[in-house]
Amino acid sequence: MHEMSICEGILQVLEAESQTKNFKVVKKVFVEIGPLSGVEVEALRFSFDVVMKGSLADTAVLEVIETDAKAWCMNCNEPVIIKQRFDDCPQCGSAQIQVTSGEELAIKELEVD
């Protein structure tokens, strides 16, 4: 389960930021996750609670912001929303699309004390 290592990375970021920004407690962590990131959201939620135990984010809530996967259709010459990486264009059916977003996994915001 790579979601556990993702949460360990999040904790490292929180600890580093607490040193530079002088906060002691993390209340909420807002994480943006794209559908093409390969992250299982429920596994991430479970792992978050386990990894944050006993840390500055012990009681923190994980807020997940799920984004759309977008691609550029070379046939339509415009952006489209896709569900999976190898989807055809939902407008014209062309397989000639280039993924432009949906792979993101980023901490977007923290609520701290």
C-alpha positions as CSV (number, residue, x, y, z in Angstrom):
1,M,0.0,0.0,0.0
2,H,1.9,3.1,-1.2
3,E,-0.6,5.4,0.4
4,M,1.2,4.7,3.7
5,S,4.4,6.1,2.3
6,I,2.5,9.0,0.8
7,C,1.2,9.9,4.3
8,E,4.7,9.5,5.7
9,G,5.9,12.1,3.1
10,I,3.0,14.4,4.1
11,L,4.1,14.1,7.7
12,Q,7.6,15.1,6.8
13,V,6.3,18.1,4.9
14,L,4.2,19.1,8.0
15,E,7.1,18.8,10.3
16,A,9.4,20.8,8.1
17,E,6.7,23.5,7.7
18,S,6.1,23.6,11.4
19,Q,9.7,24.5,11.9
20,T,9.8,27.3,9.4
21,K,6.3,28.7,10.0
22,N,6.3,28.2,13.8
23,F,3.1,26.2,14.4
24,K,2.6,23.3,16.8
25,V,-0.7,21.7,15.8
26,V,-2.2,20.8,12.4
27,K,-6.0,20.7,12.4
28,K,-6.7,20.0,8.7
29,V,-4.7,19.0,5.7
30,F,-6.2,19.7,2.3
31,V,-4.8,17.4,-0.4
32,E,-5.6,17.6,-4.1
33,I,-5.7,14.2,-5.8
34,G,-6.2,13.6,-9.5
35,P,-8.0,10.4,-10.8
36,L,-4.9,9.4,-12.7
37,S,-2.5,9.7,-9.7
38,G,-2.9,6.0,-8.8
39,V,-3.9,7.0,-5.3
40,E,-6.8,5.1,-3.6
41,V,-8.5,7.8,-1.6
42,E,-10.0,5.5,1.1
43,A,-6.6,3.8,1.6
44,L,-5.0,7.3,1.9
45,R,-7.6,8.3,4.6
46,F,-6.9,5.1,6.6
47,S,-3.1,5.5,6.3
48,F,-3.3,9.2,7.2
49,D,-4.9,8.4,10.6
50,V,-2.4,5.7,11.3
51,V,0.7,7.7,10.3
52,M,-0.4,10.9,12.0
53,K,-0.9,9.2,15.5
54,G,1.3,10.8,18.1
55,S,2.5,13.6,15.7
56,L,1.7,17.3,15.4
57,A,-1.2,16.2,13.2
58,D,-2.5,13.6,15.6
59,T,-6.1,14.9,15.5
60,A,-5.9,16.4,12.0
61,V,-8.6,15.8,9.5
62,L,-7.7,14.9,5.9
63,E,-9.7,16.9,3.4
64,V,-9.5,15.4,-0.1
65,I,-10.0,17.6,-3.1
66,E,-10.7,15.4,-6.1
67,T,-9.9,16.9,-9.5
68,D,-11.0,15.9,-13.0
69,A,-8.6,14.3,-15.5
70,K,-8.3,16.5,-18.6
71,A,-6.8,15.9,-22.0
72,W,-6.2,17.8,-25.2
73,C,-7.9,16.2,-28.2
74,M,-5.7,16.6,-31.3
75,N,-8.7,15.9,-33.6
76,C,-11.2,18.3,-32.0
77,N,-8.4,20.7,-31.1
78,E,-9.9,21.4,-27.7
79,P,-9.7,20.3,-24.0
80,V,-11.9,17.4,-22.9
81,I,-12.5,15.6,-19.6
82,I,-11.6,11.9,-19.4
83,K,-12.2,9.2,-16.9
84,Q,-9.1,7.0,-17.5
85,R,-5.7,7.5,-19.0
86,F,-6.4,5.6,-22.3
87,D,-9.9,6.9,-22.9
88,D,-10.9,8.1,-26.4
89,C,-12.1,11.6,-26.8
90,P,-15.6,11.8,-25.4
91,Q,-16.6,14.2,-28.2
92,C,-15.3,12.7,-31.4
93,G,-14.0,9.2,-30.3
94,S,-10.4,9.9,-31.4
95,A,-7.6,8.1,-29.6
96,Q,-5.3,11.0,-30.3
97,I,-5.5,12.7,-26.9
98,Q,-2.8,14.1,-24.7
99,V,-3.3,14.0,-20.9
100,T,-2.9,17.5,-19.5
101,S,-4.0,17.1,-15.9
102,G,-5.3,14.5,-13.4
103,E,-2.1,13.1,-12.2
104,E,-1.7,15.6,-9.3
105,L,-1.1,14.7,-5.7
106,A,-0.4,17.9,-3.7
107,I,-0.9,19.5,-0.3
108,K,-2.9,22.5,-1.2
109,E,-3.7,24.0,2.3
110,L,-3.1,23.5,6.0
111,E,-5.2,24.7,8.9
112,V,-2.9,25.1,11.9
113,D,-2.5,26.5,15.4
